[in-house]
Amino acid sequence: MGEWLSALGFGIGLVAFVLGATSIIMGFSTTESGNIGMQKKIEYGFFGVTGLVLCLLMGYALA
């Protein structure tokens, strides 16, 4: 049963890493300017950092 929990933790960590990395890339690649563009950059950056932190948390839990 422990192997299933490790596999589930790895899967969650992997999904969190992919979503975090793509959110950060999308934050850098937005072309809108003004308030809307800055709002999108902040939102994508927040979700990206949250995803990477969740990935590190899952990695720590598996260690």
Secondary structure as the mmCIF struct_conf table of DSSP 4:
data_model
#
loop_
_struct_conf.conf_type_id
_struct_conf.id
_struct_conf.beg_label_comp_id
_struct_conf.beg_label_asym_id
_struct_conf.beg_label_seq_id
_struct_conf.end_label_comp_id
_struct_conf.end_label_asym_id
_struct_conf.end_label_seq_id
HELX_RH_AL_P HELX_RH_AL_P1 GLY A 2 SER A 29
HELX_RH_AL_P HELX_RH_AL_P2 GLY A 34 LEU A 62
#
